[in-house]
């Protein structure tokens, strides 16, 4: 049984800010509530550690497409079956829309229940809301900072 979800959020931050935050894997645990850590393996592959209701998951994902300020796509290459794409859309000079699409195979009772009850969609909406807050604070502060 394969499941998919599509969620969007409008953000009071330009595409340059939303892109910069999402394209930096070190930022993901700040706005993806179930992501404990993401460790780069090489330029295109990342080891993920997730903590989900009823199960912890570890997997390796590979970037399949990166178009600056437009889209980031990935798929898993080890562990769970999961693929997704996040796209960035300019609404005007100071706002953007971020759209997230994920395809996955729920494993086990808890994940199947989450897919059937739209818990996965609720979680994605929550995470996009957290991303929205981070992006808007970053934009207010004058954009992303590098160390």
CNS distance restraints for C-alpha pairs under 8 A (distance, minus, plus):
assign (resid   1 and name CA) (resid 105 and name CA) 6.14 0.50 0.50
assign (resid   1 and name CA) (resid 106 and name CA) 7.07 0.50 0.50
assign (resid   2 and name CA) (resid 103 and name CA) 7.12 0.50 0.50
assign (resid   2 and name CA) (resid 104 and name CA) 5.79 0.50 0.50
assign (resid   2 and name CA) (resid 105 and name CA) 4.59 0.50 0.50
assign (resid   2 and name CA) (resid 106 and name CA) 6.83 0.50 0.50
assign (resid   3 and name CA) (resid 103 and name CA) 5.80 0.50 0.50
assign (resid   3 and name CA) (resid 104 and name CA) 5.43 0.50 0.50
assign (resid   3 and name CA) (resid 105 and name CA) 6.04 0.50 0.50
assign (resid   3 and name CA) (resid 106 and name CA) 7.05 0.50 0.50
assign (resid   3 and name CA) (resid 115 and name CA) 6.71 0.50 0.50
assign (resid   4 and name CA) (resid 101 and name CA) 7.25 0.50 0.50
assign (resid   4 and name CA) (resid 102 and name CA) 5.46 0.50 0.50
assign (resid   4 and name CA) (resid 103 and name CA) 4.34 0.50 0.50
assign (resid   4 and name CA) (resid 104 and name CA) 6.27 0.50 0.50
assign (resid   5 and name CA) (resid 100 and name CA) 7.94 0.50 0.50
assign (resid   5 and name CA) (resid 101 and name CA) 5.67 0.50 0.50
assign (resid   5 and name CA) (resid 102 and name CA) 5.43 0.50 0.50
assign (resid   5 and name CA) (resid 103 and name CA) 6.77 0.50 0.50
assign (resid   5 and name CA) (resid 120 and name CA) 7.89 0.50 0.50
assign (resid   5 and name CA) (resid 121 and name CA) 6.35 0.50 0.50
assign (resid   6 and name CA) (resid  99 and name CA) 7.15 0.50 0.50
assign (resid   6 and name CA) (resid 100 and name CA) 5.62 0.50 0.50
assign (resid   6 and name CA) (resid 101 and name CA) 4.40 0.50 0.50
assign (resid   6 and name CA) (resid 102 and name CA) 6.64 0.50 0.50
assign (resid   6 and name CA) (resid 121 and name CA) 7.91 0.50 0.50
assign (resid   7 and name CA) (resid  99 and name CA) 5.77 0.50 0.50
assign (resid   7 and name CA) (resid 100 and name CA) 5.29 0.50 0.50
assign (resid   7 and name CA) (resid 101 and name CA) 6.60 0.50 0.50
assign (resid   7 and name CA) (resid 121 and name CA) 7.50 0.50 0.50
assign (resid   7 and name CA) (resid 124 and name CA) 7.02 0.50 0.50
assign (resid   7 and name CA) (resid 125 and name CA) 6.61 0.50 0.50
assign (resid   8 and name CA) (resid  97 and name CA) 6.82 0.50 0.50
assign (resid   8 and name CA) (resid  98 and name CA) 5.57 0.50 0.50
assign (resid   8 and name CA) (resid  99 and name CA) 4.20 0.50 0.50
assign (resid   8 and name CA) (resid 100 and name CA) 6.16 0.50 0.50
assign (resid   8 and name CA) (resid 125 and name CA) 7.92 0.50 0.50
assign (resid   8 and name CA) (resid 128 and name CA) 7.56 0.50 0.50
assign (resid   9 and name CA) (resid  97 and name CA) 5.64 0.50 0.50
assign (resid   9 and name CA) (resid  98 and name CA) 5.46 0.50 0.50
assign (resid   9 and name CA) (resid  99 and name CA) 6.59 0.50 0.50
assign (resid   9 and name CA) (resid 128 and name CA) 6.49 0.50 0.50
assign (resid   9 and name CA) (resid 129 and name CA) 7.36 0.50 0.50
assign (resid   9 and name CA) (resid 132 and name CA) 7.32 0.50 0.50
assign (resid  10 and name CA) (resid  95 and name CA) 7.24 0.50 0.50
assign (resid  10 and name CA) (resid  96 and name CA) 5.82 0.50 0.50
assign (resid  10 and name CA) (resid  97 and name CA) 4.34 0.50 0.50
assign (resid  10 and name CA) (resid  98 and name CA) 6.48 0.50 0.50
assign (resid  10 and name CA) (resid 132 and name CA) 7.67 0.50 0.50
assign (resid  11 and name CA) (resid  95 and name CA) 5.54 0.50 0.50
assign (resid  11 and name CA) (resid  96 and name CA) 5.34 0.50 0.50
assign (resid  11 and name CA) (resid  97 and name CA) 6.01 0.50 0.50
assign (resid  11 and name CA) (resid  98 and name CA) 7.60 0.50 0.50
assign (resid  11 and name CA) (resid 132 and name CA) 5.62 0.50 0.50
assign (resid  11 and name CA) (resid 135 and name CA) 7.34 0.50 0.50
assign (resid  11 and name CA) (resid 136 and name CA) 6.75 0.50 0.50
assign (resid  12 and name CA) (resid  94 and name CA) 6.01 0.50 0.50
assign (resid  12 and name CA) (resid  95 and name CA) 4.35 0.50 0.50
assign (resid  12 and name CA) (resid  96 and name CA) 6.62 0.50 0.50
assign (resid  12 and name CA) (resid 132 and name CA) 7.94 0.50 0.50
assign (resid  12 and name CA) (resid 135 and name CA) 7.85 0.50 0.50
assign (resid  12 and name CA) (resid 136 and name CA) 5.70 0.50 0.50
assign (resid  12 and name CA) (resid 139 and name CA) 7.87 0.50 0.50
assign (resid  13 and name CA) (resid  17 and name CA) 6.26 0.50 0.50
assign (resid  13 and name CA) (resid  18 and name CA) 6.76 0.50 0.50
assign (resid  13 and name CA) (resid  94 and name CA) 5.13 0.50 0.50
assign (resid  13 and name CA) (resid  95 and name CA) 4.51 0.50 0.50
assign (resid  13 and name CA) (resid  96 and name CA) 6.13 0.50 0.50
assign (resid  13 and name CA) (resid 135 and name CA) 6.29 0.50 0.50
assign (resid  13 and name CA) (resid 136 and name CA) 5.49 0.50 0.50
assign (resid  13 and name CA) (resid 139 and name CA) 5.48 0.50 0.50
assign (resid  14 and name CA) (resid  18 and name CA) 6.62 0.50 0.50
assign (resid  14 and name CA) (resid  90 and name CA) 6.97 0.50 0.50
assign (resid  14 and name CA) (resid  92 and name CA) 7.49 0.50 0.50
assign (resid  14 and name CA) (resid  93 and name CA) 5.96 0.50 0.50
assign (resid  14 and name CA) (resid  94 and name CA) 4.60 0.50 0.50
assign (resid  14 and name CA) (resid  95 and name CA) 4.73 0.50 0.50
assign (resid  14 and name CA) (resid  96 and name CA) 5.55 0.50 0.50
assign (resid  14 and name CA) (resid 139 and name CA) 7.55 0.50 0.50
assign (resid  15 and name CA) (resid  19 and name CA) 5.77 0.50 0.50
assign (resid  15 and name CA) (resid  69 and name CA) 6.27 0.50 0.50
assign (resid  15 and name CA) (resid  88 and name CA) 6.35 0.50 0.50
assign (resid  15 and name CA) (resid  89 and name CA) 6.74 0.50 0.50
assign (resid  15 and name CA) (resid  90 and name CA) 5.79 0.50 0.50
assign (resid  15 and name CA) (resid  95 and name CA) 7.04 0.50 0.50
assign (resid  15 and name CA) (resid  96 and name CA) 5.50 0.50 0.50
assign (resid  15 and name CA) (resid  97 and name CA) 7.97 0.50 0.50
assign (resid  16 and name CA) (resid  20 and name CA) 6.00 0.50 0.50
assign (resid  16 and name CA) (resid  69 and name CA) 6.28 0.50 0.50
assign (resid  17 and name CA) (resid  21 and name CA) 6.27 0.50 0.50
assign (resid  17 and name CA) (resid 135 and name CA) 6.56 0.50 0.50
assign (resid  17 and name CA) (resid 138 and name CA) 7.34 0.50 0.50
assign (resid  17 and name CA) (resid 139 and name CA) 6.50 0.50 0.50
assign (resid  17 and name CA) (resid 143 and name CA) 6.05 0.50 0.50
assign (resid  17 and name CA) (resid 144 and name CA) 6.50 0.50 0.50
assign (resid  18 and name CA) (resid  22 and name CA) 6.20 0.50 0.50
assign (resid  18 and name CA) (resid  88 and name CA) 7.48 0.50 0.50
assign (resid  18 and name CA) (resid  96 and name CA) 7.71 0.50 0.50
assign (resid  18 and name CA) (resid  98 and name CA) 7.80 0.50 0.50
assign (resid  18 and name CA) (resid 135 and name CA) 5.88 0.50 0.50
assign (resid  19 and name CA) (resid  23 and name CA) 5.80 0.50 0.50
assign (resid  19 and name CA) (resid  68 and name CA) 7.40 0.50 0.50
assign (resid  19 and name CA) (resid  69 and name CA) 5.29 0.50 0.50
assign (resid  19 and name CA) (resid  70 and name CA) 7.70 0.50 0.50
assign (resid  19 and name CA) (resid  88 and name CA) 6.89 0.50 0.50
assign (resid  20 and name CA) (resid  24 and name CA) 6.41 0.50 0.50
assign (resid  20 and name CA) (resid  69 and name CA) 7.97 0.50 0.50
assign (resid  20 and name CA) (resid 144 and name CA) 7.01 0.50 0.50
assign (resid  21 and name CA) (resid  27 and name CA) 6.46 0.50 0.50
assign (resid  21 and name CA) (resid 135 and name CA) 7.15 0.50 0.50
assign (resid  21 and name CA) (resid 144 and name CA) 7.23 0.50 0.50
assign (resid  22 and name CA) (resid  27 and name CA) 7.02 0.50 0.50
assign (resid  22 and name CA) (resid  28 and name CA) 6.99 0.50 0.50
assign (resid  23 and name CA) (resid  72 and name CA) 7.63 0.50 0.50
assign (resid  24 and name CA) (resid  28 and name CA) 7.38 0.50 0.50
assign (resid  25 and name CA) (resid  38 and name CA) 6.58 0.50 0.50
assign (resid  25 and name CA) (resid  39 and name CA) 7.97 0.50 0.50
assign (resid  25 and name CA) (resid  40 and name CA) 7.92 0.50 0.50
assign (resid  26 and name CA) (resid  38 and name CA) 6.83 0.50 0.50
assign (resid  26 and name CA) (resid  39 and name CA) 7.97 0.50 0.50
assign (resid  27 and name CA) (resid  31 and name CA) 7.30 0.50 0.50
assign (resid  28 and name CA) (resid  32 and name CA) 5.64 0.50 0.50
assign (resid  28 and name CA) (resid  35 and name CA) 7.13 0.50 0.50
assign (resid  28 and name CA) (resid  37 and name CA) 7.88 0.50 0.50
assign (resid  28 and name CA) (resid  38 and name CA) 7.48 0.50 0.50
assign (resid  29 and name CA) (resid  33 and name CA) 6.57 0.50 0.50
assign (resid  29 and name CA) (resid  34 and name CA) 7.71 0.50 0.50
assign (resid  29 and name CA) (resid  35 and name CA) 5.19 0.50 0.50
assign (resid  29 and name CA) (resid  36 and name CA) 5.90 0.50 0.50
assign (resid  29 and name CA) (resid  37 and name CA) 6.06 0.50 0.50
assign (resid  29 and name CA) (resid  38 and name CA) 7.59 0.50 0.50
assign (resid  31 and name CA) (resid 127 and name CA) 5.66 0.50 0.50
assign (resid  31 and name CA) (resid 128 and name CA) 7.40 0.50 0.50
assign (resid  31 and name CA) (resid 130 and name CA) 5.07 0.50 0.50
assign (resid  31 and name CA) (resid 131 and name CA) 5.09 0.50 0.50
assign (resid  31 and name CA) (resid 134 and name CA) 7.48 0.50 0.50
assign (resid  32 and name CA) (resid 127 and name CA) 5.13 0.50 0.50
assign (resid  32 and name CA) (resid 128 and name CA) 7.89 0.50 0.50
assign (resid  32 and name CA) (resid 130 and name CA) 7.57 0.50 0.50
assign (resid  32 and name CA) (resid 131 and name CA) 7.75 0.50 0.50
assign (resid  33 and name CA) (resid 127 and name CA) 6.20 0.50 0.50
assign (resid  34 and name CA) (resid  50 and name CA) 5.41 0.50 0.50
assign (resid  34 and name CA) (resid  51 and name CA) 5.11 0.50 0.50
assign (resid  34 and name CA) (resid  52 and name CA) 5.76 0.50 0.50
assign (resid  35 and name CA) (resid  48 and name CA) 7.29 0.50 0.50
assign (resid  35 and name CA) (resid  49 and name CA) 6.11 0.50 0.50
assign (resid  35 and name CA) (resid  50 and name CA) 4.56 0.50 0.50
assign (resid  35 and name CA) (resid  51 and name CA) 6.38 0.50 0.50
assign (resid  36 and name CA) (resid  48 and name CA) 7.81 0.50 0.50
assign (resid  36 and name CA) (resid  49 and name CA) 5.49 0.50 0.50
assign (resid  36 and name CA) (resid  50 and name CA) 5.42 0.50 0.50
assign (resid  36 and name CA) (resid  51 and name CA) 6.49 0.50 0.50
assign (resid  37 and name CA) (resid  48 and name CA) 6.04 0.50 0.50
assign (resid  37 and name CA) (resid  49 and name CA) 5.33 0.50 0.50
assign (resid  37 and name CA) (resid  50 and name CA) 7.27 0.50 0.50
assign (resid  38 and name CA) (resid  46 and name CA) 6.32 0.50 0.50
assign (resid  38 and name CA) (resid  47 and name CA) 5.61 0.50 0.50
assign (resid  38 and name CA) (resid  48 and name CA) 4.65 0.50 0.50
assign (resid  38 and name CA) (resid  49 and name CA) 6.45 0.50 0.50
assign (resid  39 and name CA) (resid  46 and name CA) 5.46 0.50 0.50
assign (resid  39 and name CA) (resid  47 and name CA) 5.10 0.50 0.50
assign (resid  39 and name CA) (resid  48 and name CA) 6.62 0.50 0.50
assign (resid  40 and name CA) (resid  44 and name CA) 7.95 0.50 0.50
assign (resid  40 and name CA) (resid  45 and name CA) 6.20 0.50 0.50
assign (resid  40 and name CA) (resid  46 and name CA) 4.38 0.50 0.50
assign (resid  40 and name CA) (resid  47 and name CA) 6.36 0.50 0.50
assign (resid  41 and name CA) (resid  45 and name CA) 5.39 0.50 0.50
assign (resid  41 and name CA) (resid  46 and name CA) 5.21 0.50 0.50
assign (resid  41 and name CA) (resid  47 and name CA) 6.65 0.50 0.50
assign (resid  42 and name CA) (resid  46 and name CA) 7.15 0.50 0.50
assign (resid  44 and name CA) (resid  62 and name CA) 5.40 0.50 0.50
assign (resid  44 and name CA) (resid  63 and name CA) 5.14 0.50 0.50
assign (resid  44 and name CA) (resid  64 and name CA) 7.88 0.50 0.50
assign (resid  45 and name CA) (resid  60 and name CA) 6.71 0.50 0.50
assign (resid  45 and name CA) (resid  61 and name CA) 5.62 0.50 0.50
assign (resid  45 and name CA) (resid  62 and name CA) 4.32 0.50 0.50
assign (resid  45 and name CA) (resid  63 and name CA) 6.41 0.50 0.50
assign (resid  46 and name CA) (resid  60 and name CA) 5.56 0.50 0.50
assign (resid  46 and name CA) (resid  61 and name CA) 5.44 0.50 0.50
assign (resid  46 and name CA) (resid  62 and name CA) 6.44 0.50 0.50
assign (resid  47 and name CA) (resid  58 and name CA) 7.24 0.50 0.50
assign (resid  47 and name CA) (resid  59 and name CA) 5.86 0.50 0.50
assign (resid  47 and name CA) (resid  60 and name CA) 4.48 0.50 0.50
assign (resid  47 and name CA) (resid  61 and name CA) 6.57 0.50 0.50
assign (resid  48 and name CA) (resid  57 and name CA) 7.93 0.50 0.50
assign (resid  48 and name CA) (resid  58 and name CA) 5.56 0.50 0.50
assign (resid  48 and name CA) (resid  59 and name CA) 5.38 0.50 0.50
assign (resid  48 and name CA) (resid  60 and name CA) 6.03 0.50 0.50
assign (resid  48 and name CA) (resid  61 and name CA) 7.38 0.50 0.50
assign (resid  49 and name CA) (resid  56 and name CA) 7.47 0.50 0.50
assign (resid  49 and name CA) (resid  57 and name CA) 5.95 0.50 0.50
assign (resid  49 and name CA) (resid  58 and name CA) 4.67 0.50 0.50
assign (resid  49 and name CA) (resid  59 and name CA) 6.91 0.50 0.50
assign (resid  50 and name CA) (resid  56 and name CA) 5.59 0.50 0.50
assign (resid  50 and name CA) (resid  57 and name CA) 5.01 0.50 0.50
assign (resid  50 and name CA) (resid  58 and name CA) 6.25 0.50 0.50
assign (resid  51 and name CA) (resid  55 and name CA) 6.45 0.50 0.50
assign (resid  51 and name CA) (resid  56 and name CA) 4.47 0.50 0.50
assign (resid  51 and name CA) (resid  57 and name CA) 6.44 0.50 0.50
assign (resid  52 and name CA) (resid  56 and name CA) 5.66 0.50 0.50
assign (resid  52 and name CA) (resid  57 and name CA) 7.47 0.50 0.50
assign (resid  53 and name CA) (resid 110 and name CA) 7.32 0.50 0.50
assign (resid  54 and name CA) (resid 110 and name CA) 6.23 0.50 0.50
assign (resid  57 and name CA) (resid  80 and name CA) 7.81 0.50 0.50
assign (resid  58 and name CA) (resid  79 and name CA) 6.59 0.50 0.50
assign (resid  58 and name CA) (resid  80 and name CA) 7.89 0.50 0.50
assign (resid  59 and name CA) (resid  76 and name CA) 6.93 0.50 0.50
assign (resid  59 and name CA) (resid  77 and name CA) 7.69 0.50 0.50
assign (resid  59 and name CA) (resid  78 and name CA) 5.43 0.50 0.50
assign (resid  59 and name CA) (resid  79 and name CA) 4.53 0.50 0.50
assign (resid  59 and name CA) (resid  80 and name CA) 6.27 0.50 0.50
assign (resid  60 and name CA) (resid  76 and name CA) 5.65 0.50 0.50
assign (resid  60 and name CA) (resid  77 and name CA) 5.70 0.50 0.50
assign (resid  60 and name CA) (resid  78 and name CA) 5.05 0.50 0.50
assign (resid  60 and name CA) (resid  79 and name CA) 6.67 0.50 0.50
assign (resid  61 and name CA) (resid  74 and name CA) 6.46 0.50 0.50
assign (resid  61 and name CA) (resid  75 and name CA) 5.40 0.50 0.50
assign (resid  61 and name CA) (resid  76 and name CA) 3.95 0.50 0.50
assign (resid  61 and name CA) (resid  77 and name CA) 5.56 0.50 0.50
assign (resid  61 and name CA) (resid  78 and name CA) 7.11 0.50 0.50
assign (resid  62 and name CA) (resid  74 and name CA) 5.43 0.50 0.50
assign (resid  62 and name CA) (resid  75 and name CA) 5.56 0.50 0.50
assign (resid  62 and name CA) (resid  76 and name CA) 6.02 0.50 0.50
assign (resid  62 and name CA) (resid  77 and name CA) 6.56 0.50 0.50
assign (resid  63 and name CA) (resid  72 and name CA) 7.31 0.50 0.50
assign (resid  63 and name CA) (resid  73 and name CA) 5.84 0.50 0.50
assign (resid  63 and name CA) (resid  74 and name CA) 4.28 0.50 0.50
assign (resid  63 and name CA) (resid  75 and name CA) 6.71 0.50 0.50
assign (resid  64 and name CA) (resid  72 and name CA) 7.79 0.50 0.50
assign (resid  64 and name CA) (resid  73 and name CA) 5.42 0.50 0.50
assign (resid  64 and name CA) (resid  74 and name CA) 4.99 0.50 0.50
assign (resid  64 and name CA) (resid  75 and name CA) 6.89 0.50 0.50
assign (resid  65 and name CA) (resid  71 and name CA) 7.39 0.50 0.50
assign (resid  65 and name CA) (resid  72 and name CA) 5.66 0.50 0.50
assign (resid  65 and name CA) (resid  73 and name CA) 4.95 0.50 0.50
assign (resid  65 and name CA) (resid  74 and name CA) 6.91 0.50 0.50
assign (resid  66 and name CA) (resid  71 and name CA) 5.89 0.50 0.50
assign (resid  66 and name CA) (resid  72 and name CA) 4.64 0.50 0.50
assign (resid  66 and name CA) (resid  73 and name CA) 6.51 0.50 0.50
assign (resid  67 and name CA) (resid  71 and name CA) 5.18 0.50 0.50
assign (resid  67 and name CA) (resid  72 and name CA) 6.47 0.50 0.50
assign (resid  69 and name CA) (resid  88 and name CA) 6.24 0.50 0.50
assign (resid  70 and name CA) (resid  87 and name CA) 5.59 0.50 0.50
assign (resid  70 and name CA) (resid  88 and name CA) 4.95 0.50 0.50
assign (resid  70 and name CA) (resid  89 and name CA) 6.91 0.50 0.50
assign (resid  71 and name CA) (resid  85 and name CA) 6.86 0.50 0.50
assign (resid  71 and name CA) (resid  86 and name CA) 5.63 0.50 0.50
assign (resid  71 and name CA) (resid  87 and name CA) 4.29 0.50 0.50
assign (resid  71 and name CA) (resid  88 and name CA) 6.13 0.50 0.50
assign (resid  72 and name CA) (resid  85 and name CA) 5.57 0.50 0.50
assign (resid  72 and name CA) (resid  86 and name CA) 5.43 0.50 0.50
assign (resid  72 and name CA) (resid  87 and name CA) 6.59 0.50 0.50
assign (resid  73 and name CA) (resid  83 and name CA) 7.65 0.50 0.50
assign (resid  73 and name CA) (resid  84 and name CA) 5.67 0.50 0.50
assign (resid  73 and name CA) (resid  85 and name CA) 4.11 0.50 0.50
assign (resid  73 and name CA) (resid  86 and name CA) 6.49 0.50 0.50
assign (resid  74 and name CA) (resid  83 and name CA) 5.61 0.50 0.50
assign (resid  74 and name CA) (resid  84 and name CA) 5.50 0.50 0.50
assign (resid  74 and name CA) (resid  85 and name CA) 6.40 0.50 0.50
assign (resid  75 and name CA) (resid  81 and name CA) 7.75 0.50 0.50
assign (resid  75 and name CA) (resid  82 and name CA) 5.80 0.50 0.50
assign (resid  75 and name CA) (resid  83 and name CA) 4.04 0.50 0.50
assign (resid  75 and name CA) (resid  84 and name CA) 6.45 0.50 0.50
assign (resid  76 and name CA) (resid  80 and name CA) 6.85 0.50 0.50
assign (resid  76 and name CA) (resid  81 and name CA) 5.97 0.50 0.50
assign (resid  76 and name CA) (resid  82 and name CA) 5.51 0.50 0.50
assign (resid  76 and name CA) (resid  83 and name CA) 6.28 0.50 0.50
assign (resid  77 and name CA) (resid  81 and name CA) 7.95 0.50 0.50
assign (resid  80 and name CA) (resid 105 and name CA) 7.60 0.50 0.50
assign (resid  81 and name CA) (resid 104 and name CA) 5.64 0.50 0.50
assign (resid  81 and name CA) (resid 105 and name CA) 5.76 0.50 0.50
assign (resid  82 and name CA) (resid 102 and name CA) 7.21 0.50 0.50
assign (resid  82 and name CA) (resid 103 and name CA) 5.76 0.50 0.50
assign (resid  82 and name CA) (resid 104 and name CA) 4.33 0.50 0.50
assign (resid  82 and name CA) (resid 105 and name CA) 6.80 0.50 0.50
assign (resid  83 and name CA) (resid 102 and name CA) 5.78 0.50 0.50
assign (resid  83 and name CA) (resid 103 and name CA) 5.23 0.50 0.50
assign (resid  83 and name CA) (resid 104 and name CA) 6.40 0.50 0.50
assign (resid  84 and name CA) (resid 100 and name CA) 7.36 0.50 0.50
assign (resid  84 and name CA) (resid 101 and name CA) 5.42 0.50 0.50
assign (resid  84 and name CA) (resid 102 and name CA) 4.20 0.50 0.50
assign (resid  84 and name CA) (resid 103 and name CA) 6.04 0.50 0.50
assign (resid  85 and name CA) (resid 100 and name CA) 5.99 0.50 0.50
assign (resid  85 and name CA) (resid 101 and name CA) 5.38 0.50 0.50
assign (resid  85 and name CA) (resid 102 and name CA) 6.64 0.50 0.50
assign (resid  86 and name CA) (resid  98 and name CA) 6.86 0.50 0.50
assign (resid  86 and name CA) (resid  99 and name CA) 5.51 0.50 0.50
assign (resid  86 and name CA) (resid 100 and name CA) 4.49 0.50 0.50
assign (resid  86 and name CA) (resid 101 and name CA) 6.38 0.50 0.50
assign (resid  87 and name CA) (resid  98 and name CA) 5.71 0.50 0.50
assign (resid  87 and name CA) (resid  99 and name CA) 5.22 0.50 0.50
assign (resid  87 and name CA) (resid 100 and name CA) 6.67 0.50 0.50
assign (resid  88 and name CA) (resid  96 and name CA) 6.91 0.50 0.50
assign (resid  88 and name CA) (resid  97 and name CA) 5.91 0.50 0.50
assign (resid  88 and name CA) (resid  98 and name CA) 4.83 0.50 0.50
assign (resid  88 and name CA) (resid  99 and name CA) 6.69 0.50 0.50
assign (resid  89 and name CA) (resid  96 and name CA) 5.43 0.50 0.50
assign (resid  89 and name CA) (resid  97 and name CA) 4.95 0.50 0.50
assign (resid  89 and name CA) (resid  98 and name CA) 6.34 0.50 0.50
assign (resid  90 and name CA) (resid  95 and name CA) 6.57 0.50 0.50
assign (resid  90 and name CA) (resid  96 and name CA) 4.58 0.50 0.50
assign (resid  90 and name CA) (resid  97 and name CA) 6.53 0.50 0.50
assign (resid  91 and name CA) (resid  95 and name CA) 5.45 0.50 0.50
assign (resid  91 and name CA) (resid  96 and name CA) 4.83 0.50 0.50
assign (resid  91 and name CA) (resid  97 and name CA) 6.68 0.50 0.50
assign (resid  92 and name CA) (resid  96 and name CA) 6.85 0.50 0.50
assign (resid 106 and name CA) (resid 111 and name CA) 5.01 0.50 0.50
assign (resid 106 and name CA) (resid 112 and name CA) 5.26 0.50 0.50
assign (resid 106 and name CA) (resid 115 and name CA) 7.12 0.50 0.50
assign (resid 107 and name CA) (resid 111 and name CA) 5.70 0.50 0.50
assign (resid 107 and name CA) (resid 112 and name CA) 6.52 0.50 0.50
assign (resid 108 and name CA) (resid 112 and name CA) 6.26 0.50 0.50
assign (resid 109 and name CA) (resid 113 and name CA) 5.99 0.50 0.50
assign (resid 110 and name CA) (resid 114 and name CA) 6.11 0.50 0.50
assign (resid 111 and name CA) (resid 115 and name CA) 6.24 0.50 0.50
assign (resid 112 and name CA) (resid 116 and name CA) 6.15 0.50 0.50
assign (resid 113 and name CA) (resid 117 and name CA) 6.01 0.50 0.50
assign (resid 113 and name CA) (resid 119 and name CA) 7.98 0.50 0.50
assign (resid 114 and name CA) (resid 118 and name CA) 5.84 0.50 0.50
assign (resid 114 and name CA) (resid 119 and name CA) 4.63 0.50 0.50
assign (resid 114 and name CA) (resid 120 and name CA) 5.59 0.50 0.50
assign (resid 115 and name CA) (resid 119 and name CA) 6.35 0.50 0.50
assign (resid 115 and name CA) (resid 120 and name CA) 5.88 0.50 0.50
assign (resid 115 and name CA) (resid 121 and name CA) 7.98 0.50 0.50
assign (resid 118 and name CA) (resid 122 and name CA) 6.34 0.50 0.50
assign (resid 119 and name CA) (resid 123 and name CA) 6.15 0.50 0.50
assign (resid 120 and name CA) (resid 124 and name CA) 6.19 0.50 0.50
assign (resid 121 and name CA) (resid 125 and name CA) 6.13 0.50 0.50
assign (resid 122 and name CA) (resid 126 and name CA) 6.18 0.50 0.50
assign (resid 123 and name CA) (resid 127 and name CA) 6.18 0.50 0.50
assign (resid 124 and name CA) (resid 128 and name CA) 6.13 0.50 0.50
assign (resid 125 and name CA) (resid 129 and name CA) 6.16 0.50 0.50
assign (resid 126 and name CA) (resid 130 and name CA) 6.33 0.50 0.50
assign (resid 127 and name CA) (resid 131 and name CA) 6.17 0.50 0.50
assign (resid 128 and name CA) (resid 132 and name CA) 6.03 0.50 0.50
assign (resid 129 and name CA) (resid 133 and name CA) 6.36 0.50 0.50
assign (resid 130 and name CA) (resid 134 and name CA) 6.32 0.50 0.50
assign (resid 131 and name CA) (resid 135 and name CA) 6.00 0.50 0.50
assign (resid 132 and name CA) (resid 136 and name CA) 6.02 0.50 0.50
assign (resid 133 and name CA) (resid 137 and name CA) 6.13 0.50 0.50
assign (resid 134 and name CA) (resid 138 and name CA) 6.07 0.50 0.50
assign (resid 135 and name CA) (resid 139 and name CA) 6.07 0.50 0.50
assign (resid 136 and name CA) (resid 140 and name CA) 6.13 0.50 0.50
assign (resid 137 and name CA) (resid 141 and name CA) 6.18 0.50 0.50
assign (resid 138 and name CA) (resid 142 and name CA) 6.48 0.50 0.50
assign (resid 138 and name CA) (resid 143 and name CA) 5.18 0.50 0.50
assign (resid 138 and name CA) (resid 144 and name CA) 5.89 0.50 0.50
assign (resid 139 and name CA) (resid 143 and name CA) 4.69 0.50 0.50
assign (resid 139 and name CA) (resid 144 and name CA) 7.41 0.50 0.50
